[in-house]
């Protein structure tokens, strides 16, 4: 049986709503896939390079938490459009983790 866990954030750190706490939640859940609502340029190739080469964390809470989580797991960042949306600017990001079926489909 598959499980879906929905986590909502306020997109900026505030007290216990921070990237460390979110990373801890993600580690406990240990998801195969994480869907991240974000505009297409939110996590650019430049951001990816800064993190992979220099360990510079992103300023967005959710991406920072996922970057911290990535120290323990390999993942692939894939962008896709939300075709159900009337607004073409709204895109979603997908992090594929240890899920060969979804990795092949995307």
Secondary structure by P-SEA (a helix, b strand, c coil): cbbbbbbbccccccccccaaaaaaaaaaacccbbbbbcccccccaaaaaaaaccccccccaaaaaaaaaaccbbbbbbbbcccccccccbbbbbbbcccaaaaaac
